Amino acid sequence: MTGPIHPTALISPRAELGRNVTVGPYCLIDDDVVVGDETELTAFVTLRPGSRIGRRCRLCEHVVIGGEPQDHSYRGESNEVIIGDEVTLREFVTVHRPVGEGKRTVVGSHCLLMEGVHVGHNVRVGNHVVMANKVGLSGHVVVEDHVTLGGMAGVHQFVHIGRFCMIGGLSKIVKDIPPFVLADGRPARIYGLNRVGLRRQGYKGAERERIRQIYELLYHGGLPLREALKALAVKERDDRFAEEIVAFAAGGTRGLAPWIQCHGTSSGGGDD
């Protein structure tokens, strides 16, 4: 049984609403839409065909899910937008459908997208991601788990952001940001490890120090980055953090963002 549905809401008979779904004033739910149990659409929410909304989500005023991609190659193909469970989308968030038959634009579970965030076509966002006001993700971007993006950050198409990264507000991200780091600037550069985020997620001091050492070898070992990655893959082939960082770099197309040393410190700075 669905929850309260406002009389001004327009809901297609070909939409599927789960148990205890709340639909507020002037919402539009189109054909081929699925809304999970206990999800709330507050008011003026639009769900276009192919939208799949998870359980216990909250979609605030003027959210639009499944709108056509802003891409000239789109020809009306059938595809989906997937929103995970327990996701909060604040006012005016837009998540566009992908380009390509059967493709998906995905936002994972337990995410918070604040006011005005835009998720472009063919984007994949992981779990536990926070995007502050007016962050913009261009098409084909990948954002891994536990990433935080500061307000008004802009991400270039095909950029890949690794897990546990913190991106400063107003940043312009044009190259891949590898896992576990802090990045900021126009264009964004790396300034150190995301030590606070790693500590909060249970990474011990020895693990944080190990990650710092790997990045020290990669960025400040005296080799060009491409050669340093090859050397790291051989020298640290049994280290799980090194394997992740090398695999991340190998899978990207934009190249890695540079690492900036500040105030005479090493690449990671002192631990706390």
Stockholm file with secondary structure:
# STOCKHOLM 1.0

chainA/1-272         MTGPIHPTALISPRAELGRNVTVGPYCLIDDDVVVGDETELTAFVTLRPGSRIGRRCRLCEHVVIGGEPQDHSYRGESNEVIIGDEVTLREFVTVHRPVGEGKRTVVGSHCLLMEGVHVGHNVRVGNHVVMANKVGLSGHVVVEDHVTLGGMAGVHQFVHIGRFCMIGGLSKIVKDIPPFVLADGRPARIYGLNRVGLRRQGYKGAERERIRQIYELLYHGGLPLREALKALAVKERDDRFAEEIVAFAAGGTRGLAPWIQCHGTSSGGGDD
#=GR chainA/1-272 SS CCCCBCTTCEECTTCEECTTCEECTTCEECSSCEECTTCEECSSCEECTTEEECTTCEECTTCEEEECCSCTTCCCCCCEEEECSSCEECTTCEEECCSSTTCEEEECSSCEECTTCEECTTCEECSSCEECTTCEECTTCEECTTCEECTTCEECTTCEECTTCEECTTCEECSBBCTTEEEETTTTEEEEECHHHHHHTTCCHHHHHHHHHHHHHHHHSSSCHHHHHHHHHHHTTTCHHHHHHHHHHHHCSSCBCCBCCCTTCCSSCCCC
#=GC SS_cons         CCCCBCTTCEECTTCEECTTCEECTTCEECSSCEECTTCEECSSCEECTTEEECTTCEECTTCEEEECCSCTTCCCCCCEEEECSSCEECTTCEEECCSSTTCEEEECSSCEECTTCEECTTCEECSSCEECTTCEECTTCEECTTCEECTTCEECTTCEECTTCEECTTCEECSBBCTTEEEETTTTEEEEECHHHHHHTTCCHHHHHHHHHHHHHHHHSSSCHHHHHHHHHHHTTTCHHHHHHHHHHHHCSSCBCCBCCCTTCCSSCCCC
//
